Amino acid sequence: MSNFKAVGSRLLQLALVLWAVVTILFLMFRLMPGNPMAAYIDPTFTVEQQQQLMAQFGLDKPLWQQYLIYLGNLLQGELGQSFRYREPVGDRIWLLLPNTLILTFSSLIVAYVFGILAGAYLAWRRGSWVEQTAIPLVLTTRAMPEFWLGMVLLAIFSFSLGWFPAGGTRNPGAEYSGFLDLYTSRDFLAHLALPAATLAIYSQGLPLLLMRSNMLDVMKEDFVTMARIKGLSNWTVVVRHAARNALLPVMTSFAIAVGYQLQGNVVVESVFSWPGLGRELVNAVASSDYPLAQGAFLMIALVVIFMNLLADMLYAFLDPRISHA
Amino acid sequence: MTESLLSVRDPLLSVRDLRVSYQVGRNFVHAVDGASFDVPKGSITGLVGESGCGKTTIARALTRVMADNASISGGQILFDGKDLAKIPEREMNALRWRDIAFVPQSAMNSLDPVYTVEYQLGEVLRRRGGLDRRQARARCEELFEMVGIDPGRLTDYPHQFSGGMRQRVAIALALALNPKLIIADEPVTALDVIVQRQILDQLKELQERLGLSVILVTHDISVVAYICDRTVVMYAGKVAESGTMQATLTAPSHPYSMGLRNAFPDLQSAAAGILTPIEGAPPNLANPPAGCRFKQRCPFALDLCGAEPPVIEVAPGHPVLCHRAKESAALRIDAARTETWMASA
C-alpha cells in the first residue's frame, strides 16, 4: 500500500517538474530578443500581411492566452510547425530522437560496463603497478575535450586508415526498408562506431573512478572482513559482497550521466555530423527556428526527468534499505 | 614459558608465545608480544583487558584474517593437531567457519545490508557447509529457533532487526556449521545492559546445551564474571594472568588485575560507589619499556621490575606474569585501599 503511495507522490512530483520545464521553455523563447517570426516572415511582406501571419500563429494574443494554447497543444502532443523545415516539429523530433538515444545509450552502456569492471579490478589490485599506470591514464581520458578526441579519432581511423566512415548515419544512397533494418545494418553500426567510441572513452572515467573509490571504502567494511572470516572464496567476497555494495551509487550516476551525455552529444554530433537531437538543437537556435528548438529542449528534458525517475526506482530495487524503509 | 605452568588438561586451543605486529611506516608495533594461554573444551574463556592491549588482535589472529599491515611474527596457535600460525592459507581457509566461527562486535556492520539474513545464513551453509537449498532452508529455521527469533523473519534484511536481534542473528550465523570454537569479539558491547544480559543468557544457555567452546573478548569484567569459566587478563600485548574465573576475580594475583577489579563497581561491598581507577596509560607498543610493562602504573613496582618478569604459578593452572606474584596475597590487601593507587600516580 505504502509502495503505491510512494510511486504516486513520485509521479506527482514528476508532473510538477514537467510543468515547470514547459513553462520555462515557453517564457525563454518569448523573452529572447528579436522577433520570433523574423525567419518566417519575408521582409518584403506588407505590414498587413505580417500582422495577418502573426494572427495566424496566434502571436497577436496576450501572453497568458498564448500560454494556455501552448499548454493545450502540448497535452495533445502538438509541438507546432518548424519554421525552417515547414513540417511538424513532432515528426522532425521522432526522426532524430532514435539516433541520439542509440548513440547515448550504446556509448554509456559500454562506458559503464567497462568502468564498473575496471574500477572494481583496480580497487582489488590497489597499489599494484597496473593500478599506478591505469589511474593517470583514466584521468587523461577525463581531461580530453570530447570534440578534440572525436577529431583525433576521425583523423586516425577515418581519414588515415579509412576503417570507418567520417560522418552521418549511413552511406549515401543506401536505402532501408524500416527502422530495425537500418539500425541493425552494418552500415549504420560502422557509422556509429567512432562517435560512440568518443563518448564512451570520455564517459568511462566517471564510473571507473567512482566504482574504484566505492570499492575501496566498502572493502574496509566489517561485512567484507566477516565474509573473509567465513572462509568464502575471494570471488564471492569481492564480487558478491564488495562490488555489489559499491555498485549502488554507480548505478544512480548512470541515470544522471544520461542527462549530461545529452549535453555532450551536442558537441559530438556536430563533429561527426550525426543527425541527432543535439545537433538539431544547435541548428534550430542558430536559425531562430523557435518551435523546433523548443521541442528539442522539451524532449531532452523529458529524457533527463525520466532517467532520474529510473535512477530512483533502480536504487530502491538495488538497496533494500530504501525500498523497505 | 614452559607448558606445564599453563596447562589446562586436553585444551582445544593452545596459544604459545604468540607475536603479532602491525607495520606502521618503517616501525613495527608489537600489539601481541609473546602471549600464551589455553582454551579448554566446552567452556567460555574470557579474554579481558583495556583498549589496545591486543585482545582483539589475538582474536583476529586466530582466524588469520587481519588488517593488511598486521602479521603473525612468531609463536604457535595449536588447534586440533595443527599450528594455525604456520599452515598454508588454503588449509586455513578450509578450517574457517567450519571449525572456528566468529561473532563480531557490531552485527549491524558485519551483516551485508543488501542481502536478507536467510541469504547470508544460506551462503555459509551452502558454500561452506555443502548443504543443498532445501537442507539450508531447514537449517536456517532451526538456527533461528535456537537463538529465539521467529523463523518468519528469515526473509528480512539486516536493517529491519533491532540491535539485540541482529546480535542473535550473528550468533545463529556462528552456530551454522557446528564449529569447534566460537570467537566472540565484544559481542554485547554495542548493546544496552538489558539486551546485553539477554544475549549473554542466550549465549550461556547455548554453550551449555551444545557444549560449545567459546573465547569471549571483552573489556568488561562484569561480563567475564557473569558467564566466563576461565579468564585471560591481557596487558600491553602480554598475558598478565590467567586462570579460572573464580581465581582471577576473587584472588587476582597480578597488580593490574587487582587494579582492574577495583575499577568496577561492586554492589555487594560496603565501599560501593567508590571506584579506584588505575592512573596513567599503557606504554607505547612501538617502543615498549624494558622489563615489566605495568611497572610505571604499578603501586608495588620495585627496582627488580626493570627486568623481564617471570611466569609464576600462584596456584595450579593460575600463572601470573609478575616478579612479586608470590606476595600476591599481601599485595591484594594493599590494593584494596584507594590510597595505594593514588600514591603511585
Chai-1 contact restraints between the chains, C-beta under 6 A:
chainA,res_idxA,chainB,res_idxB,connection_type,confidence,min_distance_angstrom,max_distance_angstrom,comment,restraint_id
A,D222,B,N109,contact,1.0,0.0,6.0,A-B,restraint_1
A,D222,B,S110,contact,1.0,0.0,6.0,A-B,restraint_2
A,F223,B,S110,contact,1.0,0.0,6.0,A-B,restraint_3
A,F223,B,D112,contact,1.0,0.0,6.0,A-B,restraint_4
A,M226,B,S110,contact,1.0,0.0,6.0,A-B,restraint_5
A,R228,B,V65,contact,1.0,0.0,6.0,A-B,restraint_6
A,I229,B,T63,contact,1.0,0.0,6.0,A-B,restraint_7
A,I229,B,V65,contact,1.0,0.0,6.0,A-B,restraint_8
A,I229,B,F102,contact,1.0,0.0,6.0,A-B,restraint_9
A,K230,B,W97,contact,1.0,0.0,6.0,A-B,restraint_10
A,K230,B,V124,contact,1.0,0.0,6.0,A-B,restraint_11
A,G231,B,N93,contact,1.0,0.0,6.0,A-B,restraint_12
A,G231,B,R96,contact,1.0,0.0,6.0,A-B,restraint_13
A,G231,B,W97,contact,1.0,0.0,6.0,A-B,restraint_14
A,G231,B,R128,contact,1.0,0.0,6.0,A-B,restraint_15
A,H241,B,D112,contact,1.0,0.0,6.0,A-B,restraint_16
A,R244,B,V114,contact,1.0,0.0,6.0,A-B,restraint_17
A,P320,B,Y157,contact,1.0,0.0,6.0,A-B,restraint_18
A,R321,B,P113,contact,1.0,0.0,6.0,A-B,restraint_19
A,R321,B,H159,contact,1.0,0.0,6.0,A-B,restraint_20
